[in-house]
Structure formats: structure tokens, C-alpha cells
Amino acid sequence: SLFAGLDLPGRFLFAILTLMTLIANVVFIEEALYIYRKTPSSKRSIIIWVNAAAPVIATTSCIGMWIPRSTMFTDFTAAVFFAIVIHKFLLMMIKECGGQKLLLRRFENDRFKISTGPCCCCCLCLPRVRITRQTLFWLKLGTFQFAFLRPVLMFLSIVLWTNGIYSPYDLSLKGAAIWISCFIGVITIIALWPVGIMFQQVRTLLICKKIIPKFALYQFILILNHLQAAIINILAMQEVIPCTPPLSSSARGAYTTQQLLIMEMFLITLISRVVYRRRCDDLEPPERTAEEAGDNKQTP
């Protein structure tokens, strides 16, 4: 087995990374219990889903590290889970504003700035869009399509892989990997756009809810789980990462990605506990704010 072929430092690294994964899961379970007791039921499940992203990715990476043949399935699990988390993060920002009805009342005279990343950050000439129930529906649909299509595409990849048709390292035009990867890239960009649009709109209002560090943690998970893994896989396919028996260059690249993700997700889990554990009062409804503003003007 892979573990039997390791020297003493390699076995020590395996033990440390496994311990990090266990600690990350214990911290998450404790945080989930705290959220379940202290958070209103309308926001409880969404916040737990968002918090679970880092420990779930750490767990799948640890399983892939111990059982290299399971990498395809662990990547499938992590990809499907994080696709749902992207949709849940958008819903969490809406819930933190008091729900869809209160959000529409707060911003009834405002407009969404759609010239934001990753789609249109350079298109500053794009008009602003009115904030209505229909625009919120399209934003939700933009993230939901990713949560639906990503599992379907990953399942299709596994089916083709078991039949010997699909290989993630075959990027020729005749292979299925290049087409599936390009389609996943397109729907990923489409899903990230609504989250960026909503964050630009509510970041000032939700600054008391620590939305900026929460969004930063979400971005870190996205970059590390997708961009970092893609870069390492490309280096492995170009054999920049040398092969070391019994691991090939591509297997060693996946092995390196899993070890890095365990350490990174462990740190993000600890930081998430600090950020999400701070209790904040609910935002005041728009009518109350307007009445108080009127009273202040009448007071001499």
C-alpha cells in the first residue's frame, strides 16, 4: 500500500494531516451545535451549510490521500457540495437582510450594479438594474443552475470514466474531458456573478454581520479548491511535477493537492468558527428606521 511504502517523515505527515482533518470536523460539529441553539430557524440550516464547506473538502481530501483510487469520487463529492454552498451563500446574504420581502423594501429605490466580477468587471458601461422580485429570481437561478448542473456533469464524468471513455488528463479535442471542463467553467462563472452582484449591494448594510470576512472565506475556498487544483493538475500533466514510484506525475499532483487542501481547509475552519460565532442583533426593519429619522428631524 501507499502508506507502507512511506518513510518515517512521510508517515508522520500522514498522521498530522489526518489529525488536522479530525480536528476540523470536531470544530465544525461544535460550531453547528452552537448555530443550532443560538440562530433563528430561518437561517440555521443555510449558515451550517456554508460553514460545512471547509471540513467537507478536508475530509474528502483526506480520504483521497489515504485511498488514491478514490480520487475521482472524492473530487465528485467536494465539487457537488461546494456547488450547493455557492447557492446557499447567496441565500444567506438575502436572509441576513431580513428575507426577500425586507430586502426589496430596503432597496426599492436602488439598482443592482451588474458590472462586477467574474463576468463583467471590465464592462463599466453596463446599466444598473432595478431591484425587483424578478431580478432576485434571476440571481437565484444563476446559482441554482450550478448547484443542479455540476452534479449532473460530475456524475456523467464518472460514468464515462468507469467505461474507459473519460480521462481527466486527456485534454485533446477528441476527448470528453476538455468539453466537460469548458462547460463546467462557463456555468461556474455564471454562478459566481450573482453572488458578486449581491455582495456589492449588501456589503455596507451587512457590515455588522461580518459579511466581508465571510465573503473573503468563501472566496478563499473557491480559489483553493478550484484554481489551485487546476494549476497543480496542469503542472502534473506537463510533467513539471516529477513522478516518484509508485506514483505517476499526475497521481503525485493529485496527492499534493489533497495535502495542501487539508492544511488550508483546517485553517479556514478555525477562522470560520471565529467569524460566524459572533452574535449580532437583527437589522431594524425599514419602517422603523424611517420613523426614527422623521422623529429626529422634528426634535428641536
Secondary structure, 3 states (H helix, E strand, C coil): CCCCCCCHHHHHHHHHHHHHHHHHHHHHHHHHHHHHHHCCHHHHHHHHHHHCHHHHHHHHHHHHHHCHHHHHHHHHHHHHHHHHHHHHHHHHHHHHCCCHHHHHHHCCCCEECCCCCCCCCCCCCCCCEECCHHHHHHHHHHHHHHHHHHHHHHHHHHHHHHCCCCCCCCCCCCCHHHHHHHHHHHHHHHHHHHHHHHHHHHCCCCHHHCHHHHHHHHHHHHHHHHHHHHHHHHHHHCCCCCCECCECHHHHHHHHHHHHHHHHHHHHHHHHHHHHHCCCCCCCCHHHHHHHHHHHHHCC
